[in-house]
Every structure is written in C-alpha cells, then in structure tokens.
Amino acid sequence: VEAALSRLLDRKLPPRLNEQVELALGRLQPRPSTDDDWRTALGVIQGDPEIGRRVFFSPAASCAKCHRIEGRGGLVGTDLSTIARASGREKLLQSILHPSQDIAPQFA
C-alpha cells in the first residue's frame, strides 16, 4: 500500500488529494486539534493568497456559500474582502476556528 501511495505522488494530483496521500503516508503532521496547536502550526507558515483563495472557494471548506470576497460568493454572511485590514491575526484565527462565537448583529 505504501509503495502504491508513493507512486501516486509521482503524478500531478490535485492539491487536496496530494495532501491526503502524504497524510496517509505519515509525511504530514496530523491536523491541529486545539487553538494553541493551530497557533503553533500557523506560526511557521507563510501565508499564500492563492492557496487561501482556493480554500475559501472549495466545496470542502464552503466559506463562499455564505461569505463574499472580491464580489464572489454568498450574501448571507459578512463580506470578507477587507477583513485582513480590519482584524489582526488572532482575531482572524478565532473567527475561523470558532465562526459562531462573534457574529455581527446584522448577521444574527
């Protein structure tokens, strides 16, 4: 099984599938489980707007079902086009990990 999975990585796989194969092979750390684990993991990662855009619009994350960014996405939640200018890193992290914790009155 390990050899077969390793051969898969030689192919050009979609990023999400590639990540799953690497996780199955034990090459990736498991997903962080606490806020502190997320802070530690994100502390060493340089942000990439293109990866963020893919995650935001991916069916798995479903952010765009409710939220809008740059004129694309849903209208139920907050428009997040300028969120990085209005919030610090910790506020963004908390909003992603605990989305129902702080809801603006107009979106309640």
matplotlib code that plots the C-alpha trace (Angstrom):
import matplotlib.pyplot as plt

x = [0.0, 2.8, 4.5, 1.3, 0.6, 4.2, 3.7, 0.6, 2.7, 4.8, 1.7, 0.4, -2.5, -5.0, -3.5, -6.2, -5.7, -1.9, -2.2, -4.4, -1.9, 1.0, -1.0, -1.7, 2.0, 2.8, 4.6, 2.4, 1.6, -2.0, -4.4, -4.0, -6.7, -6.5, -6.3, -2.7, -1.8, -3.2, -1.2, 2.0, 1.3, 0.4, 3.4, 5.8, 3.6, 3.9, 0.5, -0.2, -3.2, -3.7, -4.0, -6.3, -8.5, -8.7, -9.6, -12.2, -14.0, -13.5, -16.6, -14.9, -14.5, -17.7, -16.8, -18.1, -21.6, -22.2, -19.4, -18.2, -14.8, -13.9, -17.5, -17.8, -19.6, -22.8, -24.7, -25.7, -22.5, -20.1, -18.2, -14.6, -12.9, -11.1, -11.1, -7.3, -7.0, -9.7, -8.6, -5.4, -4.1, -5.5, -9.0, -8.9, -7.8, -10.6, -13.2, -12.1, -11.9, -15.0, -17.2, -20.3, -18.5, -18.7, -21.5, -22.2, -25.8, -26.9, -26.0, -27.5]
y = [0.0, 2.4, 1.8, 2.4, 5.6, 6.8, 6.1, 8.3, 11.2, 11.0, 12.0, 15.6, 15.2, 17.9, 19.6, 18.2, 14.7, 15.1, 16.3, 13.3, 10.8, 12.5, 12.4, 8.7, 8.1, 9.8, 12.6, 15.3, 16.1, 15.4, 18.3, 20.6, 19.9, 22.9, 26.7, 26.6, 23.8, 25.9, 29.0, 26.9, 25.4, 28.7, 30.5, 28.8, 29.0, 31.9, 32.9, 32.4, 34.3, 31.9, 28.9, 30.9, 31.7, 28.0, 27.0, 29.8, 28.7, 25.0, 22.8, 21.2, 24.5, 26.1, 29.6, 31.1, 29.6, 32.4, 34.8, 37.1, 38.1, 40.4, 40.3, 36.4, 34.2, 34.2, 37.1, 35.5, 36.3, 39.1, 40.4, 39.4, 41.4, 43.7, 41.6, 41.3, 45.1, 45.3, 42.4, 41.1, 37.6, 36.3, 37.7, 36.0, 32.7, 32.8, 33.7, 30.7, 28.2, 29.4, 31.1, 31.4, 33.0, 36.6, 37.3, 40.9, 41.9, 42.3, 38.7, 37.1]
z = [0.0, 0.9, -2.5, -4.4, -2.5, -3.1, -6.8, -6.7, -5.5, -8.7, -10.6, -10.7, -8.3, -7.2, -4.1, -1.7, -2.9, -2.7, 0.9, 1.8, 0.3, 2.1, 5.4, 4.8, 4.3, 7.6, 5.8, 7.2, 10.8, 11.9, 11.8, 14.9, 17.5, 19.8, 19.3, 20.7, 18.3, 15.4, 16.6, 16.7, 13.2, 11.7, 13.3, 10.9, 7.8, 5.3, 4.0, 0.4, -1.1, -3.9, -1.6, 0.7, -2.3, -3.3, 0.2, 0.5, -2.7, -2.2, -1.7, 1.4, 3.3, 1.9, 3.1, -0.1, 0.4, 2.9, 2.7, -0.2, -1.3, -4.2, -5.5, -5.5, -3.0, -0.9, 0.6, 3.9, 5.9, 6.1, 3.0, 3.8, 1.1, 3.6, 6.7, 6.8, 7.1, 9.8, 12.0, 13.5, 13.1, 16.4, 15.6, 12.1, 13.7, 16.3, 13.6, 11.5, 14.4, 16.2, 13.5, 15.7, 18.6, 17.4, 15.0, 13.9, 14.9, 11.2, 10.6, 13.7]

ax = plt.figure().add_subplot(projection="3d")
ax.plot(x, y, z, "-o")
ax.set_aspect("equal")
plt.show()
